[in-house]
Amino acid sequence: MAATVTGGAGVARAEAAPPAPPVVTRAALDPSLVAGRGADVGFLEQEAEHATTNGTLIGPGRTAYTLASEASGRRAVSLAPGQFVEFTLPAATNAITVRYSIPDAPTGGGITAPLAVSVGRRPARTMTLTSQYAWLYNQYPFSNDPTAGLLHPDWWITECSCVPAATTPTPTITRPFRPHHFYDEQRMLLGRTYPAGSVLRLAVPAGSVAPWTVIDLLDSELVAPPRVVPVAANVLAFGADPTGRRDSAGAFDRAIAFARRTKLKVYLPPGTYQVNRHIVVDDVTIEGAGNWYTIVKGREVALDTPAPDGSVHTGVGFYGRPASAGGSRNVHLSGFAIEGDVRERIDTDQVNGVGGALSHSSVDGLYLHHTKVGLWFDGPMTDLRVTNNVIVDQIADGLNFHTGVTDSVVRNNFVRNSGDDGLAMWSEKTGNAGNIIDRNTVQSPVLANGIAVYGGTDNTVSRNLVADPVREGSAIQVGSRFGAEPFTGHLWITENTTARAGTYELNWNIGLGAIWFYALDRSIDADIQVVGDHYLDNTYNAIMLVSDWPVKDRYSITNVHFRDVRVDGAGTSVVSARTAGSASFANVDARNVGAVGVNNCGSFHFTPAGSEFSLTDLGGNDGGWLAPWLLPNTITCDDRPPVVAPPPPSTW
């Protein structure tokens, strides 16, 4: 719905057009499609494309390196100076989060620009937007410089289907090369509570330095009053500065030491506390007033010499002791925000929001923003509970259980705009075991996967909602890669919903599956049960099983069982098999499938007996996708079938 605009300088006002009724979504889907799945959060999501605006709709689009591809639901609204978007609040609201994008500076480093926020006829307040934490370029591990040439001219690239350094004449590569990670988000307390039905306007002032401002969505929330912990080691008593002008790291250390001696909690009252290094935690409980009120914020600091772990920077973060030093235990962190200052990806840097080894511990109700990884745990360690956190705008992963993490739970967390896997379990050197990733929402991972499991034993991925992965990954990956220990025992993948997944794999130049199994380092043969998943509006395939070409005759994928699965929309196939092995299917229903139901290339030997990948029909597979004449292993191989975009998903 468009609105007529009048007015001169400053922010224009709308005339005549009534406000659009509120459309509340979850991951840009009708909430009825994802009931009981994903995180139960305190905010309500409204997509800008459903609001009243005099701006320009962008999308839908799923091609990487575009603003539409990284937007929630693959659509957003672009505003020029003087334009606006208006949301009708669906419930009482005193706080908002705006997901947006503004341009980078011409030579990188970002800009800042104002956004006017007003409700009804009350005076507008200014939200300062920034692109200082967005806009990465080039090849992994990426660059902040839009003018730079290829970081790896000796790598094969899709753009020319060549290795530039080995190609004569050398191809011309467009700069900026592969811009991505466009979006950021900003929170604002409104200062009062507005009732449902109030109209909130986001407007770009006429004199804005940003030639365009893209608004993706609005999250509106009714935030409870600050929490008070009266009997505690209050950091103010130890010299902490709640204005953020002075560094409070030493005061935090003193409060923690006192709390450990006296068996008290540490309390972080409302305020912004400057902390520019790790706070080491062990056997301590630290509680804030709530993550809207207590903000622990720090700069990224260059180290004079690299640390033993390879870090060249430090920054704000709460860290357990390393596992090699015995780790930490009985640590409980809750009710505060960590605002980092990470603007580039340096994999050796320990500039994560929460890190180290934490056994018999919990992390609950944090807001983690602008760190490298929200939570990165290096085990061995056991019995960690990660619950009710919001993890957004990370340079790399949202969370990673790395090396020997056991009997731990990741539940009811919200992850958006991670620069790598949203949630990952990586069994490098030592296997993870007995862990549960349950009832989380992961939206718009810019690179890699929503949820990834790399090796391990007896782990579970259940009742999650994963939407809009962009490139070189998908919603759920089961991967034998990155030097992970083998999959053993079982892996349960149950009752998850994915949306608009099945992305383009840059290196292979093919489409992936919403869920994909990848045998690169070794075969995958654990007992894997995929039960009750829903794969909605898949860009390419719903299910993919693959081994890389150099190892296709060495490794296979077997013992995978799909049951009670729904596929509502696939741009290509329901199943794409590019490996040796087998899988069984029972009650897997599919509709709106764009290509052949089973694209079975196997190991590409095309033997007279058929493909090297066998499918077993256990009955109840409706929709005509698993035809009897395709079984058990007939070749139906099309390397890159044309994509037929499916209709939007609907109630089954």
C-alpha positions as CSV (number, residue, x, y, z in Angstrom):
1,M,0.0,0.0,0.0
2,A,1.4,3.4,-1.0
3,A,0.9,6.7,0.8
4,T,0.8,10.2,-0.5
5,V,3.6,12.4,0.8
6,T,3.7,16.1,1.5
7,G,6.1,18.4,3.2
8,G,9.5,20.0,2.6
9,A,12.8,19.6,4.4
10,G,13.1,17.0,7.2
11,V,10.8,14.1,7.4
12,A,7.8,14.0,5.2
13,R,4.4,13.0,6.6
14,A,1.8,10.8,5.0
15,E,-1.7,12.0,4.0
16,A,-4.9,10.1,3.4
17,A,-3.6,6.5,3.1
18,P,-4.8,4.4,6.1
19,P,-2.2,2.3,7.9
20,A,-1.8,-1.3,6.8
21,P,-3.2,-3.8,9.3
22,P,-0.4,-5.6,11.2
23,V,0.9,-8.8,9.6
24,V,2.9,-10.8,12.1
25,T,5.2,-13.4,10.8
26,R,7.9,-15.8,11.9
27,A,10.9,-16.0,9.6
28,A,8.6,-14.3,7.1
29,L,6.1,-17.2,7.3
30,D,2.6,-17.4,8.5
31,P,3.0,-18.5,12.2
32,S,0.6,-21.3,11.7
33,L,3.1,-23.1,9.4
34,V,5.7,-23.2,12.1
35,A,3.7,-23.8,15.3
36,G,5.7,-25.5,18.0
37,R,9.0,-25.0,16.1
38,G,11.7,-22.4,16.6
39,A,12.4,-20.1,19.5
40,D,9.7,-18.7,21.7
41,V,10.8,-15.0,21.7
42,G,9.5,-11.9,23.4
43,F,9.1,-9.9,20.2
44,L,6.8,-9.9,17.3
45,E,8.2,-9.8,13.7
46,Q,6.8,-7.6,11.0
47,E,8.2,-7.6,7.5
48,A,8.6,-4.2,5.8
49,E,7.0,-5.5,2.6
50,H,3.7,-5.9,4.4
51,A,3.7,-2.3,5.8
52,T,2.6,1.0,4.5
53,T,5.3,2.8,2.5
54,N,6.1,5.2,-0.2
55,G,9.4,3.5,-0.8
56,T,10.3,0.7,-3.3
57,L,9.9,-3.0,-2.8
58,I,13.0,-5.0,-3.5
59,G,12.9,-8.7,-4.2
60,P,12.0,-11.4,-4.1
61,G,15.4,-12.7,-5.0
62,R,17.8,-15.5,-3.9
63,T,20.9,-14.7,-5.9
64,A,23.9,-14.1,-3.6
65,Y,25.5,-10.7,-3.3
66,T,22.2,-8.9,-3.5
67,L,20.2,-7.0,-0.9
68,A,17.1,-9.2,-1.6
69,S,19.0,-12.4,-1.0
70,E,20.0,-11.5,2.5
71,A,16.7,-10.0,3.5
72,S,14.3,-12.0,5.7
73,G,11.8,-13.6,3.3
74,R,14.0,-12.4,0.5
75,R,12.1,-9.1,0.3
76,A,12.5,-5.7,1.9
77,V,11.7,-2.0,1.3
78,S,14.2,0.6,0.0
79,L,13.7,4.2,1.1
80,A,15.2,7.3,-0.5
81,P,15.7,10.4,1.6
82,G,12.3,11.8,2.5
83,Q,10.6,8.4,2.3
84,F,9.1,6.2,5.1
85,V,7.6,2.9,6.1
86,E,4.9,2.6,8.7
87,F,4.0,-0.4,10.9
88,T,0.8,-0.8,12.9
89,L,1.9,-2.2,16.2
90,P,0.2,-5.6,16.9
91,A,0.6,-5.5,20.7
92,A,1.7,-3.1,23.4
93,T,5.2,-2.0,22.7
94,N,8.0,-0.1,24.5
95,A,11.0,-1.3,22.5
96,I,11.9,-2.0,18.9
97,T,14.6,-3.6,16.8
98,V,15.1,-2.5,13.2
99,R,16.9,-4.6,10.7
100,Y,18.3,-2.4,7.9
101,S,21.1,-1.8,5.4
102,I,22.8,1.4,4.3
103,P,25.7,1.8,1.9
104,D,29.3,1.3,2.7
105,A,31.8,4.2,2.4
106,P,33.4,4.3,-1.1
107,T,36.7,2.9,0.2
108,G,35.1,0.8,3.0
109,G,34.8,1.3,6.7
110,G,31.1,2.2,6.7
111,I,29.1,5.3,7.2
112,T,26.5,6.5,9.7
113,A,23.1,7.9,8.9
114,P,19.9,8.9,10.8
115,L,16.6,7.2,10.8
116,A,13.6,9.1,12.4
117,V,11.4,7.0,14.6
118,S,8.0,8.3,15.6
119,V,4.7,6.9,16.9
120,G,1.5,8.6,16.1
121,R,1.9,12.4,16.4
122,R,4.6,12.3,19.0
123,P,8.0,14.0,18.1
124,A,10.4,11.8,16.2
125,R,13.5,10.4,17.9
126,T,16.7,9.6,15.9
127,M,18.1,6.1,15.6
128,T,21.7,6.2,14.3
129,L,22.3,3.6,11.7
130,T,25.7,2.4,10.7
131,S,27.3,0.2,8.1
132,Q,30.6,0.0,10.0
133,Y,29.9,-3.7,10.9
134,A,28.5,-4.7,7.5
135,W,29.7,-5.0,4.0
136,L,32.3,-7.6,3.5
137,Y,33.9,-8.4,0.2
138,N,36.0,-10.8,-1.8
139,Q,37.0,-14.4,-1.1
140,Y,37.3,-16.1,2.3
141,P,38.2,-14.9,4.9
142,F,37.0,-11.7,3.2
143,S,38.0,-8.1,3.2
144,N,36.6,-4.7,4.3
145,D,38.1,-3.1,1.1
146,P,35.7,-2.8,-1.8
147,T,38.6,-1.8,-4.1
148,A,40.8,-4.8,-3.5
149,G,41.8,-7.4,-6.1
150,L,41.3,-11.1,-5.5
151,L,42.6,-12.4,-2.2
152,H,43.3,-15.8,-3.8
153,P,43.9,-15.4,-7.5
154,D,45.0,-19.1,-7.5
155,W,41.5,-20.3,-6.6
156,W,38.9,-21.3,-9.1
157,I,36.0,-18.8,-9.3
158,T,32.6,-19.2,-10.7
159,E,32.6,-15.7,-12.2
160,C,35.0,-16.7,-15.0
161,S,34.9,-20.5,-14.6
162,C,38.6,-20.3,-14.3
163,V,41.6,-20.0,-12.1
164,P,42.6,-16.3,-12.8
165,A,46.3,-16.7,-12.0
166,A,46.5,-19.6,-14.4
167,T,44.4,-18.0,-17.2
168,T,45.8,-16.1,-20.2
169,P,44.8,-13.4,-20.7
170,T,44.1,-12.7,-17.0
171,P,40.3,-12.1,-16.6
172,T,39.0,-8.8,-15.5
173,I,37.2,-9.2,-12.2
174,T,34.5,-6.7,-11.3
175,R,35.2,-4.6,-8.1
176,P,33.8,-4.7,-5.5
177,F,34.1,-8.4,-5.8
178,R,31.3,-10.4,-4.1
179,P,29.9,-7.8,-1.7
180,H,27.8,-9.4,1.1
181,H,26.9,-9.2,4.8
182,F,24.8,-6.1,4.0
183,Y,22.5,-6.0,7.0
184,D,22.8,-4.9,10.6
185,E,20.2,-4.2,13.3
186,Q,19.7,-1.5,15.9
187,R,17.6,-1.6,19.1
188,M,15.7,1.3,20.7
189,L,13.7,1.7,24.0
190,L,10.8,4.0,23.1
191,G,10.6,5.7,26.6
192,R,6.9,4.8,27.1
193,T,4.5,2.0,26.2
194,Y,2.3,2.4,23.1
195,P,-0.9,0.3,22.8
196,A,-1.7,-2.1,20.0
197,G,-2.9,-0.3,16.9
198,S,-0.4,2.6,17.3
199,V,1.3,3.5,14.0
200,L,5.1,3.5,14.2
201,R,6.9,5.3,11.4
202,L,10.5,4.8,10.2
203,A,11.5,7.8,8.0
204,V,14.7,8.8,6.3
205,P,15.3,12.5,6.8
206,A,15.5,14.5,3.5
207,G,19.1,15.5,4.2
208,S,20.4,12.0,5.0
209,V,23.9,11.2,3.8
210,A,22.7,7.7,2.8
211,P,21.3,7.7,-0.7
212,W,19.2,4.7,0.2
213,T,18.1,3.0,3.4
214,V,16.7,-0.6,3.2
215,I,14.3,-1.6,5.9
216,D,14.0,-5.3,6.2
217,L,11.8,-5.8,9.3
218,L,10.7,-4.5,12.6
219,D,10.6,-6.5,15.8
220,S,8.4,-4.9,18.5
221,E,8.5,-5.9,22.1
222,L,7.1,-5.1,25.6
223,V,10.2,-5.2,27.8
224,A,9.8,-5.8,31.5
225,P,11.3,-3.3,34.0
226,P,14.9,-3.8,35.0
227,R,15.7,-6.7,37.3
228,V,17.2,-5.8,40.7
229,V,19.3,-8.2,42.7
230,P,19.6,-6.6,46.1
231,V,21.9,-9.2,47.8
232,A,24.9,-9.4,45.5
233,A,28.3,-8.1,44.7
234,N,27.2,-5.0,42.9
235,V,29.9,-3.9,40.4
236,L,29.2,-0.3,41.2
237,A,30.6,-0.8,44.6
238,F,33.9,-2.0,43.1
239,G,34.3,1.0,40.9
240,A,32.5,0.1,37.7
241,D,31.3,3.1,35.6
242,P,27.7,2.7,34.2
243,T,28.2,5.6,31.8
244,G,30.7,3.7,29.8
245,R,33.3,6.5,29.9
246,R,35.9,4.6,32.0
247,D,37.0,1.0,31.6
248,S,35.2,-1.3,34.1
249,A,37.2,-4.5,33.5
250,G,39.1,-4.2,36.7
251,A,36.0,-3.5,38.7
252,F,34.3,-6.6,37.2
253,D,37.4,-8.7,38.2
254,R,37.2,-7.3,41.8
255,A,33.5,-8.0,42.1
256,I,33.9,-11.5,40.8
257,A,36.7,-12.2,43.3
258,F,34.6,-10.9,46.1
259,A,31.6,-12.9,45.0
260,R,33.5,-16.1,44.9
261,R,34.9,-15.5,48.5
262,T,31.5,-14.6,49.9
263,K,29.3,-17.0,47.8
264,L,27.3,-14.1,46.4
265,K,26.2,-13.4,42.9
266,V,27.6,-10.6,40.9
267,Y,25.1,-7.9,39.8
268,L,25.4,-5.6,36.8
269,P,22.9,-2.8,37.3
270,P,21.4,-0.8,34.4
271,G,24.1,1.0,32.4
272,T,26.7,0.7,29.7
273,Y,30.0,-0.7,30.9
274,Q,33.2,-0.4,28.9
275,V,35.2,-3.6,28.9
276,N,38.0,-4.1,26.3
277,R,39.3,-7.5,27.2
278,H,38.2,-10.9,28.4
279,I,36.6,-11.3,31.8
280,V,37.7,-14.7,33.1
281,V,34.9,-16.5,34.9
282,D,34.9,-19.6,37.1
283,D,32.5,-20.7,39.8
284,V,30.5,-17.5,39.7
285,T,27.0,-16.3,38.8
286,I,26.7,-12.9,37.0
287,E,23.3,-11.4,36.5
288,G,22.3,-8.2,34.7
289,A,19.2,-6.1,34.9
290,G,18.1,-7.5,31.6
291,N,19.7,-7.4,28.2
292,W,17.9,-4.1,27.2
293,Y,19.3,-2.4,30.3
294,T,22.7,-3.8,31.1
295,I,25.2,-3.5,28.2
296,V,28.8,-4.6,28.4
297,K,30.5,-2.9,25.5
298,G,34.1,-2.8,24.3
299,R,36.5,-1.9,21.6
300,E,38.5,-4.5,19.6
301,V,42.1,-4.0,20.8
302,A,45.2,-4.9,18.8
303,L,47.8,-6.9,20.8
304,D,51.4,-5.9,20.8
305,T,52.4,-9.4,20.0
306,P,50.2,-12.4,19.0
307,A,48.8,-14.4,21.9
308,P,49.8,-18.1,22.2
309,D,46.5,-19.1,20.6
310,G,47.2,-16.9,17.6
311,S,45.0,-14.0,18.5
312,V,46.2,-10.6,17.2
313,H,43.3,-8.8,18.9
314,T,41.4,-9.0,22.1
315,G,38.0,-7.5,23.0
316,V,35.0,-7.8,25.2
317,G,34.0,-11.3,26.2
318,F,33.3,-13.6,29.1
319,Y,35.6,-16.6,29.0
320,G,36.0,-19.8,31.0
321,R,39.5,-21.0,31.5
322,P,40.8,-23.1,28.6
323,A,40.3,-26.8,28.8
324,S,44.0,-27.3,28.9
325,A,44.1,-25.5,32.2
326,G,41.2,-27.5,33.6
327,G,38.4,-25.3,32.3
328,S,35.8,-23.6,34.4
329,R,32.7,-24.9,36.1
330,N,29.6,-23.6,37.8
331,V,29.4,-20.4,35.8
332,H,26.0,-18.8,35.2
333,L,25.7,-15.7,33.0
334,S,22.3,-14.1,32.5
335,G,20.4,-10.9,31.7
336,F,22.9,-8.6,29.9
337,A,24.0,-7.6,26.5
338,I,27.5,-7.9,25.0
339,E,28.3,-5.4,22.3
340,G,31.5,-6.1,20.5
341,D,33.5,-4.2,17.9
342,V,34.5,-6.9,15.4
343,R,34.5,-5.6,11.8
344,E,36.7,-8.2,10.1
345,R,37.1,-12.0,10.1
346,I,40.4,-13.2,11.6
347,D,39.9,-16.8,12.5
348,T,42.7,-17.0,15.0
349,D,41.2,-14.1,17.1
350,Q,39.5,-14.9,20.3
351,V,37.0,-12.0,20.2
352,N,33.9,-14.0,20.9
353,G,31.0,-12.9,23.2
354,V,31.4,-16.0,25.4
355,G,34.2,-18.6,25.1
356,G,36.5,-21.0,26.8
357,A,35.4,-24.2,28.5
358,L,32.4,-24.1,30.8
359,S,31.2,-27.2,32.4
360,H,28.1,-27.5,34.6
361,S,27.2,-24.0,33.6
362,S,24.5,-21.9,31.9
363,V,24.2,-18.9,29.6
364,D,20.7,-17.5,29.6
365,G,19.0,-14.3,28.3
366,L,22.0,-12.6,26.7
367,Y,22.0,-10.3,23.7
368,L,25.2,-10.8,21.7
369,H,26.0,-8.4,19.0
370,H,29.0,-7.5,16.8
371,T,31.4,-10.2,18.1
372,K,33.2,-12.7,16.0
373,V,31.2,-15.7,17.3
374,G,28.5,-15.2,19.8
375,L,29.4,-18.3,21.8
376,W,32.4,-20.5,20.9
377,F,33.3,-23.3,23.3
378,D,36.5,-25.3,23.1
379,G,36.2,-28.5,25.1
380,P,36.5,-31.1,26.5
381,M,33.6,-29.9,28.7
382,T,30.2,-31.1,29.7
383,D,26.8,-30.1,30.9
384,L,26.3,-26.6,29.5
385,R,22.9,-25.0,29.1
386,V,22.6,-22.2,26.4
387,T,19.1,-20.9,26.5
388,N,17.0,-17.8,25.6
389,N,19.7,-15.8,24.0
390,V,19.6,-13.5,21.0
391,I,22.7,-13.7,18.8
392,V,22.8,-11.3,15.9
393,D,25.2,-9.7,13.4
394,Q,28.2,-11.9,14.0
395,I,31.2,-12.0,11.7
396,A,31.4,-15.8,11.9
397,D,29.2,-18.4,13.8
398,G,26.4,-17.8,16.1
399,L,27.4,-20.7,18.4
400,N,29.9,-23.5,18.0
401,F,30.4,-26.6,20.2
402,H,34.0,-27.3,19.3
403,T,35.9,-30.4,20.4
404,G,34.6,-32.8,23.0
405,V,31.5,-30.9,24.2
406,T,29.1,-33.5,25.8
407,D,25.7,-33.7,27.4
408,S,24.9,-30.0,26.7
409,V,21.8,-28.2,25.5
410,V,21.2,-25.3,23.1
411,R,17.5,-24.4,23.4
412,N,15.2,-21.4,22.6
413,N,17.9,-19.2,21.1
414,F,17.4,-16.7,18.3
415,V,20.2,-16.3,15.7
416,R,20.1,-13.9,12.8
417,N,22.7,-12.7,10.3
418,S,25.6,-14.9,11.2
419,G,28.6,-14.8,8.9
420,D,29.0,-18.5,9.1
421,D,27.0,-21.4,10.6
422,G,24.3,-20.2,12.8
423,L,24.6,-23.2,15.3
424,A,27.3,-25.8,14.9
425,M,28.7,-28.9,16.6
426,W,32.2,-29.5,15.3
427,S,33.9,-32.7,16.6
428,E,37.4,-31.8,15.7
429,K,40.0,-34.1,17.3
430,T,37.6,-35.1,20.1
431,G,34.0,-36.1,19.4
432,N,31.0,-34.2,20.7
433,A,28.4,-36.5,22.3
434,G,24.9,-36.4,23.8
435,N,24.1,-32.8,22.9
436,I,20.7,-31.4,22.0
437,I,20.0,-28.4,19.7
438,D,16.3,-27.8,20.3
439,R,13.6,-25.1,19.6
440,N,16.0,-22.5,18.1
441,T,15.3,-20.0,15.3
442,V,18.1,-19.3,12.8
443,Q,17.5,-16.7,10.1
444,S,19.6,-15.5,7.2
445,P,23.1,-17.0,7.7
446,V,25.0,-15.2,5.1
447,L,27.6,-18.0,4.6
448,A,27.3,-21.7,5.3
449,N,24.5,-23.3,7.2
450,G,21.7,-22.6,9.7
451,I,22.5,-25.7,11.8
452,A,25.6,-27.9,11.1
453,V,26.7,-31.1,12.7
454,Y,30.3,-32.2,11.9
455,G,30.8,-35.7,13.3
456,G,30.0,-36.8,16.8
457,T,27.9,-39.4,18.7
458,D,24.3,-39.5,19.8
459,N,23.4,-35.9,19.1
460,T,19.9,-34.4,18.4
461,V,18.7,-31.5,16.3
462,S,15.0,-31.0,17.0
463,R,12.1,-28.6,16.6
464,N,14.2,-25.8,15.1
465,L,13.2,-23.2,12.5
466,V,15.8,-22.3,9.9
467,A,15.2,-19.8,7.1
468,D,16.9,-18.0,4.3
469,P,20.5,-19.3,4.1
470,V,22.3,-17.4,1.4
471,R,25.3,-19.3,-0.1
472,E,27.6,-22.3,0.2
473,G,25.4,-24.0,2.8
474,S,21.8,-24.6,3.7
475,A,19.4,-25.0,6.5
476,I,20.8,-28.2,8.0
477,Q,24.1,-29.9,7.2
478,V,25.4,-33.3,8.3
479,G,29.0,-33.1,7.3
480,S,32.0,-35.4,7.5
481,R,34.5,-32.5,6.9
482,F,36.8,-30.1,8.6
483,G,38.8,-32.9,10.2
484,A,35.8,-34.0,12.3
485,E,35.7,-37.3,14.1
486,P,33.3,-39.8,12.6
487,F,29.6,-40.0,13.2
488,T,28.9,-42.9,15.5
489,G,25.9,-44.1,17.4
490,H,22.9,-42.2,16.2
491,L,22.0,-38.7,15.0
492,W,18.3,-37.7,15.5
493,I,17.1,-34.8,13.2
494,T,13.4,-34.4,14.2
495,E,10.5,-32.0,13.7
496,N,12.5,-29.2,12.2
497,T,11.1,-26.7,9.7
498,T,13.2,-25.0,7.0
499,A,12.1,-22.2,4.7
500,R,13.6,-20.9,1.4
501,A,16.7,-23.1,1.8
502,G,18.5,-25.4,-0.6
503,T,21.1,-22.8,-1.6
504,Y,23.6,-22.3,-4.5
505,E,27.0,-23.9,-3.8
506,L,29.5,-21.5,-5.2
507,N,32.4,-23.9,-5.7
508,W,30.4,-26.8,-7.3
509,N,28.1,-24.5,-9.2
510,I,25.0,-26.5,-8.2
511,G,22.0,-26.2,-5.9
512,L,22.1,-27.9,-2.5
513,G,19.3,-29.4,-0.4
514,A,17.5,-27.8,2.5
515,I,19.1,-30.7,4.4
516,W,22.3,-32.0,3.0
517,F,24.7,-34.8,3.9
518,Y,28.3,-34.4,2.8
519,A,30.9,-37.2,2.9
520,L,34.3,-35.5,2.3
521,D,36.7,-36.8,5.0
522,R,35.2,-40.2,5.4
523,S,32.0,-42.2,4.9
524,I,28.8,-41.4,6.9
525,D,27.3,-44.6,8.2
526,A,25.9,-43.9,11.7
527,D,22.2,-44.4,12.4
528,I,20.6,-41.2,11.1
529,Q,16.9,-40.7,11.6
530,V,15.2,-37.7,9.9
531,V,11.7,-37.7,11.3
532,G,8.9,-35.1,11.0
533,D,10.8,-32.4,9.3
534,H,9.1,-29.9,7.0
535,Y,11.1,-28.4,4.1
536,L,9.2,-25.4,2.7
537,D,9.8,-23.4,-0.5
538,N,13.2,-24.9,-1.3
539,T,15.3,-23.0,-3.8
540,Y,16.7,-26.2,-5.2
541,N,16.4,-29.6,-3.6
542,A,14.8,-30.6,-0.4
543,I,17.3,-33.4,0.4
544,M,20.8,-33.8,-0.9
545,L,23.4,-36.5,-0.3
546,V,26.8,-35.8,-1.8
547,S,30.5,-36.8,-1.7
548,D,33.1,-34.5,-3.4
549,W,34.4,-35.7,-6.8
550,P,38.0,-36.5,-5.7
551,V,36.6,-38.9,-3.0
552,K,33.5,-40.2,-4.7
553,D,34.9,-43.7,-5.1
554,R,36.2,-43.9,-1.5
555,Y,33.3,-42.7,0.6
556,S,29.6,-43.3,0.8
557,I,26.5,-42.3,2.8
558,T,24.4,-45.1,4.2
559,N,21.9,-45.9,7.0
560,V,19.9,-42.6,6.6
561,H,16.2,-42.9,7.2
562,F,13.5,-40.3,6.4
563,R,10.1,-40.7,7.9
564,D,7.0,-38.5,8.2
565,V,8.6,-35.6,6.2
566,R,6.8,-33.0,4.2
567,V,8.2,-31.1,1.2
568,D,6.2,-28.1,0.1
569,G,7.9,-26.7,-2.9
570,A,11.2,-27.6,-4.5
571,G,12.8,-25.6,-7.3
572,T,14.3,-28.8,-8.6
573,S,14.0,-32.3,-6.9
574,V,12.9,-33.8,-3.6
575,V,16.1,-35.9,-3.5
576,S,19.4,-35.3,-5.2
577,A,22.0,-38.1,-4.7
578,R,25.5,-37.5,-5.8
579,T,27.2,-40.3,-3.9
580,A,27.3,-44.0,-3.4
581,G,25.1,-45.3,-0.6
582,S,21.5,-45.7,0.4
583,A,18.6,-44.2,2.2
584,S,15.0,-45.2,3.1
585,F,11.8,-43.2,2.9
586,A,8.5,-43.7,4.6
587,N,5.6,-41.2,4.6
588,V,7.6,-38.6,2.8
589,D,5.0,-36.4,1.1
590,A,5.9,-33.8,-1.6
591,R,4.1,-31.3,-3.7
592,N,5.1,-28.4,-6.0
593,V,8.2,-30.1,-7.2
594,G,10.0,-28.4,-10.1
595,A,12.0,-31.2,-11.7
596,V,12.2,-35.0,-11.5
597,G,11.4,-36.3,-8.0
598,V,14.7,-38.1,-7.6
599,N,17.9,-36.8,-9.3
600,N,20.1,-39.9,-8.8
601,C,23.6,-39.4,-10.2
602,G,25.2,-41.7,-7.6
603,S,29.0,-41.8,-8.0
604,F,28.7,-40.8,-11.7
605,H,29.8,-44.3,-13.0
606,F,26.3,-45.0,-14.6
607,T,26.7,-48.7,-14.4
608,P,24.3,-51.0,-16.3
609,A,22.8,-52.0,-12.9
610,G,21.9,-48.4,-12.2
611,S,23.1,-45.7,-9.9
612,E,25.3,-46.5,-7.0
613,F,22.8,-44.9,-4.7
614,S,19.8,-47.0,-3.6
615,L,16.5,-45.6,-2.4
616,T,14.2,-47.9,-0.4
617,D,10.4,-47.2,-0.5
618,L,8.9,-48.1,2.8
619,G,5.5,-46.9,1.8
620,G,3.3,-43.8,2.2
621,N,5.4,-41.6,0.0
622,D,2.7,-39.4,-1.5
623,G,2.9,-36.9,-4.4
624,G,4.3,-39.1,-7.1
625,W,7.9,-38.2,-6.5
626,L,9.2,-41.6,-5.6
627,A,7.9,-43.6,-8.6
628,P,8.3,-47.5,-8.4
629,W,10.2,-47.6,-11.7
630,L,13.0,-45.4,-10.1
631,L,13.7,-48.0,-7.4
632,P,16.0,-49.1,-6.0
633,N,18.7,-47.2,-8.0
634,T,17.7,-46.3,-11.5
635,I,19.8,-43.5,-13.0
636,T,17.9,-40.2,-13.3
637,C,20.8,-37.8,-13.5
638,D,20.6,-34.2,-14.5
639,D,23.6,-32.2,-13.3
640,R,21.9,-28.9,-13.2
641,P,18.2,-29.1,-13.8
642,P,16.3,-25.9,-14.5
643,V,14.7,-24.3,-11.5
644,V,11.0,-23.9,-11.3
645,A,10.1,-21.5,-8.5
646,P,7.4,-23.1,-6.3
647,P,4.4,-21.2,-5.0
648,P,4.5,-20.0,-1.4
649,P,4.0,-22.7,1.2
650,S,0.5,-23.2,2.7
651,T,-1.2,-25.3,5.2
652,W,-0.8,-29.0,4.3
